[in-house]
Amino acid sequence: MRKDFLRLSLALIILIFIFYIFQQKEIAKESITYFPIDPSVTFPKASTSLEYNKKRFDEYSIFWKTQSSINKQAYLRQDMSFLFANGKLISTMGEWKQNKMELAEEKSIIESKSSLFQAVSFHFAEVHDSNGSIFSSQRISGDTLFVVNSTYDDKPFVFHTPKSNVEEEWKQELISETDDYIEFAYKSVLNKFGISLEDYHTRILLSDLTQFNDSRINLFSQEQTAEIIGQLTEGLYKNYFLGITKIDGSTISPIGSSMPVILIANNHLLVLFITESKEPVVLRQQISNL
């Protein structure tokens, strides 16, 4: 009887311990949270790459990879990455680990139509110091790949940068198609919510955020820019990457949505896009402590 009681008690303790560990990991997983930037924490490596893999019949595959590392141990390392084709989100990747310095993730994507692929990744670290203070560090990386697929060719035209007149023509055609779709989505949101552009001094595509790793957003300092990017990363993770919350309270996948356009005012920013079913969405975020 006593042995049975001890076994039951031990089993219960083990279950509680497993539940606790699982719960702690889930908390960490769901919590990209911006904290003041620690300038001593840097990213020696932060990269995103897109490479053509192979063609089979009328389809081809793209190899998508992200890598990042920081210069010291972090309480939480987390990366999230978005892949767009002709202005529509077609896939996401996310990786997180505690007490690690490096992250790497990869995925193969199958497509058939000619596409402008744009990948953008947000690399994040949460750092706890010996005094119990919490800081963060961040970096954004991205890559662009043009793929022109034809049923008459054994291999598509594939390039990052055009090296011939034909490739330059295809580049301009795919960019035009992508820009037209993003502009259609953008104007749909503006019209739906009656947003006045006079209130916003800066417009940025999500894919263009990489330029602000080392340069500042118009009218803001470099320090303020880092805070805006950090808070935007937190908002995108909770309200886009994990799912889009609709007006009725339901949550839908972001896959199929348009590339977000970011409008920035002096004290807030808006993130504008349409869902796969073309429902306009606007996310608002305050710009604090500036």
Beta strands, then each sheet from edge to edge (+ up, - down):
strand 1: 45-56
strand 2: 59-85
strand 3: 88-111
strand 4: 115-128
strand 5: 134-148
strand 6: 157-159
strand 7: 202-205
strand 8: 244-245
strand 9: 251-252
strand 10: 261-264
strand 11: 268-274
strand 12: 280-286
sheet 1: 1+ 2- 3+
sheet 2: 1+ 2- 4+ 5- 6+
sheet 3: 7+ 10- 11+ 12-
sheet 4: 8+ 9-
end
